[in-house]
């Protein structure tokens, strides 16, 4: 039998929409979540090149410990480490972009910047001496689990800061300083002490970077899983 719309208000809809149609806010959340991209694979690639750089620098130290006169071999290993260090640096910026962009996909409001500007702040001279700490601190807080946000009074900006971020950044600045001094000093290639400092700072900053990368990626994955679960309830 043919159905006719009821005679009543001209704004009435016939047939009526299903009762389980999501509202606009939920539709927006779904749209944003579809833009989320897992950082796990990118994190693993970056960690791989960071670890390769550290191993090459440590190998240079071990060569000198076996024979302090083998400075040429140590220098070769240090020079080779520049390639994975460069690749790790490129992946690092891509990784920051992905982490920051995912925050928008996770419906985090009140961010100080956008992904492109966040990466730029980590590259510009002078400001890149402190901005990475600020940016990583924001990513750390914004990717906190729902339980952590509740404990912080419902505000993600009140989530406690992670001291490992500052420790890693100080270690990385020391490592970069030692590398810069070693490249400028022509006599450093024959000084075993310079390779020892490179290996030590590379090891510390590399380990802290790996720990931080794993923890940040895991936090975003947990936050993403929580967002999916909340939509299914």
Beta strands, then each sheet from edge to edge (+ up, - down):
end
